[in-house]
Amino acid sequence: IVVIVVVIITVSSGTLAAAAGGAGGRKGGSGGGSAGGADGEVVGRRPQRMGVGSSDWARPRRLGCVVSLTAEYSRLRDDLTLGADRESERLKTRVDKLLYGDPAKYPSREKFEQSVAPWQRDSDVTHCPHCRREFNLISNRKQHCRLCGFITCGKSGCSDLMAVPEIAKHVGLLAQHAPPTGNQDVIRVCAKCEQTVNMAGRKAKLLAGQQKSDLERAYETLRTQQAAANELLEKYSEAVQAYRRSKQPHLRTDALQTKQELSSLIDRVVALSHRIDKLPNTPEGELTPQRAKLQNSIRSGVVQWQQPFTASIQALTASLSS
């Protein structure tokens, strides 16, 4: 009984002391730190996390540690990009050798392909790395990818057959409309290398789409020259009016010089429209019907623009001579 009473008294004393310390801490916090602790620090208060909905911003809170991952993300991104670029260049080198290499210099076709990419040993692999099926000598034989040399199976989705020239076009070694050249062999390509080849092809098409065609560049030049001619016609009109008001000889000379520049610019516009009308859009130098219709409409638009333009110049020249 005595032991139990002593324990109860001890616990009660500790609770009261903690409560008194907390009250002193609150008093010290509001009264300049005179109570609740020797140095005015808050005693007995549980640290709280900062919340958006809290209205008491003066209360001390434990803030979380903020770490920026931008640098780490940039490093990982650069590593992945650099790795993809290296793999793309390695792939181009191998495809170039498959396309233009001479298999006759090797004892067998197999030795030639192994010189392009070293083959993985048959004893190192028991299952297909893609579908996980076990290899056997009857229904699931081992196949080597001719671009990376790793073993795969012949199942669709694990490997595929691709012509070397088509691979070369995807990776940018041959133009899309280039005639067949080099070795025309069909090789086996694993799913990973096939994905790399297709990604290279999509990237090449994207870059090609960002580049302007000959027709686009010529049409932009044509529009720029037409705009310059319109501005020069206004300048010529102002020069003629200035001469008619004052009849000073140097103003007439300036007007005639402007007219000469304007005539030269019109000749360049007309010549460019003729060149646009004959631009080919096939590797053979031919013109498809749809493209011919488009280019002919551009040429017709220049003719319609030129007729009233020339009439305005003639009228201004006549008033300059009167």
Buried (B, 14 or more C-beta within 10 A) or exposed (E): EEEEEEEEEEEEEEEEEEEBBBBBBBBBBEEEBEBBBEEBEBBBBEEEEEEEEEEEEEEEEEEEEEEEEEEEEEEEEEEEEEEBEEBBEBBBBBBBBBBEBEBEEBEEEEEBBBEBBEBBEEEEBEEBBBBEEEBEEEEBEBBBBBBBBBBBBBBEEBBBEBBBBEBBBBBBBBEEEEEEEBBEBEBBBBBBBBEBBEBBBEBBEEEEEEEEEEBEEBBEBBEEBBEBBEEBBEBBBEBBBBBBEEEEEEBBEBBBEBBEBBEEBBEBBBEBBEBBBEBBBEEEEEBEEEBBEBBEEBBEEBEEBBEEBEEBBEEBBEEBEE
